[in-house]
Amino acid sequence: METFAICSPAVKIIFPESFTQKFFFNEENIFVGLLTVPVKNIKKKEIDNKVVVRVKAFSCNYRDRMLLSLFNTRCNEIGNTDKFCYSPFGSDFVAEVIECGKQVHGLKIGDRVIPDSSYPFKKASDKLGGIPTNYASQRIHVFDENQLIKIPESMPDEIAAAFTITAQTSYSIIRKLNLKPKENILITAPSSNTSLSLIKFLQNIDVNVFALASNLLHKKELQELGVTDVLQISNFSNKTIFELTGGKYFNAVFDPFFNIYMEKVFPAIGFSGRYITCGLAPDYNELNGIKNFSELMENSIVRNISIIGNCLGTTNDLENALMDFENEKYNIIIDSVYTGNDILPFLQKSFGILPRFGKVVYKYQS
């Protein structure tokens, strides 16, 4: 079985038949390839309460930007001209169950599964939750049963491979915002995966959705998804917002990158509004943090604005997303699917070097 992975340059010496390419990212060349590497023999006694899966497809998320560089550095430090090192990568996947321990009762061989990234705790457990793996492209994994969830037969592999983090986060955000009919909602960075997911979900709710973007490249596509208007951050002003919302401003704001947008959007949030964020842009260098934090907090107090943080979601959030998918109320927007030797365009789209609108997925051929 081939594994799509980062690798040290020695791969061409030790595995000359492997397909490799250089991916230029963050001013460094990253060796990546489709590698035929040995699979560890897993003994029955080692998986008494575990599930063994074979990955069929995977995708990356924003968090993988930092990990990609980190894994590359490790490969280069460990590997040299006569020593080989490789590292799979990625956060989301779809896999087939190929072995179950005798204490596993909710899954069986042949089931298709995706990760359950419930946070802060796993369902029916006091164990800390979170994303089960940073190495989703690895072909064989061993997981605890509660790190996985079965998917419906109607879900294609390309949707499944892009589902967990986006859907689980989105449904958690919607739950926390407690939206009401006719409210005005602003979503920043609308072409980011989570923002697109929220826009897709909000098609089912009677609210007015606006988007705030750095450019208007995807304005047409966003309006086709039900966005009332797409605002450009360079032209963002209270006067514009007042006119668009009929003087009511925004009742809720979702912002995936608080260090880019928070200070700009806060004056446009109305009384008793809600602001929720799930992250920051680590490579954004225009601001070294929020400049007028005291003023921002004063506005929050005077206008009773709730500031909400969100990390991933619960198992129930993921289950609700899967149920809505089955009922055709929710879906993941897919930009493109790659397979075979198309590893470079997959990476270029996944990490923003080429434009995309939706998730980018890599599917293994066997």
N, C-alpha and C positions, 0 to 999 in steps of 0.2 A: 504493500500500500504506500502511495506517495503521501508525503506530508509537506505542506506549504509552510516554510519557516525562514526565519532569519538565520544566517550562518556565517561562520568565519571564512576568509578567503581560501583556506586550505581545502575547502570542499572540492575544488576542481582537481586536487591532487589525489585525495582519498576516494572520492566518488566521481570520477571523470565523466560518467554517463549522466549525471544529474543535470537538469535544466536550471540554470541560474541567470540572474540579471542583477544589475546595479540599480538601486532606487535612491535617487538624490533627494534627501529630505533634511530640513533643518541644517543645511550647509554641510552635510556629511553623506558619503556614499555608504549605503546599507546593502550588503549582499543578501539577496533573497533567492530561494529556489524551491523546486519540487524535489524532495529528497526521499529516496527509498532507504529508510533507516530500520534497524532491527526493532521489533516489537517485543517488549518484556513479556515473558511467560508468566501469567497470573495464576497462582495456585488456588484451588478451591478454598482452602482454609484461610486464605488472605481476604476473602470477600464474603465472610459469613453474613454480614449485615450490609453489604455493599451492592452497587449496581455497576456493571461494566457496559460501556457504550462505545459505538463506533460513529465518529462524526461524519455527517454527510455534507454539511455546508456550514459556513460561518460568516460572521461580519464583524466589523470594528465599530467602536464608538469614540466619542471625543476623548475619553480617558486614555485610549490606546495611543494617542499622540505622544504622550510622555513615556509610556512604557516601551514604545518602539525604539526610541533612542537609548533607553536604559538597557534593553535586551541586546541591542547592537554593541554597545560598549562592553558588556559582559562577554559576548562572543569573541570580540577582538582581544580582550584581556586574557581570556582562557586559551583561545586558539592561537596557533602560530603556523609556520610553514610545514610542520610535521604533526600537528595536533588539530583535531577537528572539534568544533563546538557548534551546536545549533540550538535555536530557541523558537518554538511555536509562539503564536501571539493571537490576540483577539479576545472578545468578551462574550459574544453571543454565538449560539450554535443550535443546530438541530442534529440529533443523533438517533441511532437505532440501538435498542437494548440487545446485547448479545450474551449476557450472563447475569444471573441474579443469585445472591446469597440466599441461604435457606430461611433467613429471618426477614427477607423482603417479601411483602404481601400485596403492595399496591401496584407493582409493575411486573411485567412478564417479558420474556424474550420475544422480540419482534415489535414491541411498542416503540413508537417514535416519541421522543421527549425533547424538551428544551430546558434550560436552567431556570430554577426558581431563585431569584436574587432577593428574596424577602429580607427586609431590614427594619428594625435592628436585630430581630430574633427570628429564627426559623420556626415554622409552624409546629406546634406541639413539641417544642423543645426550648430549653433555656440556653442553647448555644447561640453565640453571636452569628448573625446572618451576614448577608452581603453577596457579592458576585462569586459564584463557585470556582471560577478559574480565570486566570489572565492568559491562558494558553489554549484558546478555543480551537485553533487550527490543528492541534495535536489529534491524531486519528483515534487513538484509544485512550479513554479516561475511566477512572474508577471514582464513583461518587457515593455519598450517603444518599439513601432514598429520598430524604426530604430536601435535597438539593436539586431535584428534578421534578418535572410535572409533565404528564402525558398530554399530547395535543390531539385535537380532533382529526379524523381521517380526511376531512375536507380541506385541511390547511396544507398548501403546497410547501415544499421544502424551502423555497426562497423566501416566503413570508415567515416561516417558522424560524429560520436562521437569523432573522432581523427583529424578532418580536420582543423578547423578554425585557431588556432594559428600557426600551422606548415605551412599551405598553405599561409596564409596572410603574414606571415613574409618572407617566401621564395620568393614570387612573388615581394614583395617590394625590397628585396635584389637584385634580378635579374634586376629589373628596374633601380636601382641606379648604378649597375656595368656597364651597357651598354656594354655588351660583344660583341666582334667582332669575325668573323670566324678565326679558327686556333689558337686562343689565348690559353695560358697555364694557367690553373686555379688550385689553391691549396685550398683544403677544409680540415680544421683541425677537430679533434674530429668527425670522419666520421660516427660513430654509434649513435651520438646524433640525436634527431628527426629532427631538422632543417637542419643539414648537410645531412642526408639521403634524405630529401625532395628535397634539391638542386641537389644532385646527380641524383635523379630520373628525375627531370625537365631537367637537362643538357643532358639527352639522346636525346633530340630533337634538340640540337644545335651542330654545327660543331666546338667543342672546345676540347682541351686535358685536361682531368680531372685527377688530382693527389690527394691523400689523405695523411694526416699526423696524425698518431695515437700513442697512448701510448703503444699499443701492436698490434700484427698481428692476433688476434683471428678471425676477420671477413674479412680477406684479400680475401678469395675465393668469398664470397658473394658480396663484393664491386667490385671486378673485373667483376663479372657476371652482375653488373649494369652499366658497362662501364668505370670504373675507370682504367686508364692506369697502375698505380702502387700505392701501399700503402707503405708509408715510415714510419719507426719507429722513434719516436722523439729522442731516444737515439743514433741513427746512422745518424741523420740529419746533413748535412754539405753542404757548398757551392760547394764543388767539386762534390758531388753526384747530386746536383740540376743542375749544369752546364752540366753534362753528360746527364741527363735525358731530359733536355729541349733544347739541342743543343746550349747551350751558351746563350739562351734568357731569362733565369730565368722565374719568374711568372709574368703574366700581371695582375692577380687579385687574391686576397686571401680572402676567407671567414673564419672567426674565431669566433665561438660562445663564446669562453672563453678567452678574451684578456689577463687576468692575468696569464694564463698558456702558451699561444703560441705566443703572439705578439712579444715579444723581440727575440724569437728564429727564427721566420719566416721573420722578416723584412729585414735582409740582403739578402734574396733570392728573393726579389721583384725587378723587372726590372725598367728601366726608364719609367716614366709616368704611373706606375702601380697604382692599387687601392687596398686598404686594407679596409675591412668592417667587423664590429663586431656588435653583438646584445646582448652581455652580458658578465658576468663573473662568475667564480665558487666561491661561497661564502665560501665553506668549503675547499678550496685549500690553504694549509699552507706552501708550499715550498717557495713562494715568498711573501714578504710584499709589493706588488706593483712592478712596473717595476724599476729595479735597475739603468739602464743606459738610463733614459728618455731623457736626453740632447743629447746623441749620436743618439738615435732613431729619434728625431726630426730633427737633423742635416742631417741624411740620407734622411729623407722625403723631406727636402728642396732641397738638392743637386740633388736628383734624381727625383724631381717633383712627389713624391708619394702622392696620395690623401688618407687621413684617413677619413673614413665615419662611422658614427654611425647610427644604425637602431633600431627602436622600432616598432614592429608589422607592419602594413601596412594600406592601404586605402581600402575603400569599393570596388573600382575598382580592386584592387589587388585580393580581395577575389572573386569577380565576374569572373575575368579572370581565376582563378584557377578552379572554378566550371565549366566554359565553357570548359576548357581543359580536365577536368574529363569526361564530356559528350562526348567529341570528342576523348577520349581514348589517350590523350597526357600526362596526368598527373594522378598520384594516390598516395595514402598514403600507405607506407609499414606497414603492421600489423604483429606484432610478435605473439600475442595471444589474445584470447577473453575469458573472464571468466564470469560466471553467478552463481546464487544460492549461496551456502555457500563457494564458492571458493574465499573468500575475502582476505585471507592471501597471496596466491600466486600472486594475482593481485597486492597487495601492494609491495611484494618483487620484482617483476619484474619491476613495475612502477618506483621504487626508487633505482634500481641498486643493490639490494642485490643478486638477481639471474640475470644471463646474459640474455640480450635480443637483438634483432635486429629488431627494428621497434616499433611502438606504441602498448601499452597494453590497452585493453578496458574492461570495465565491463558493461554487459547488464542485465537490470532487466527482470525478468521472466514474469511480468505482469504490 
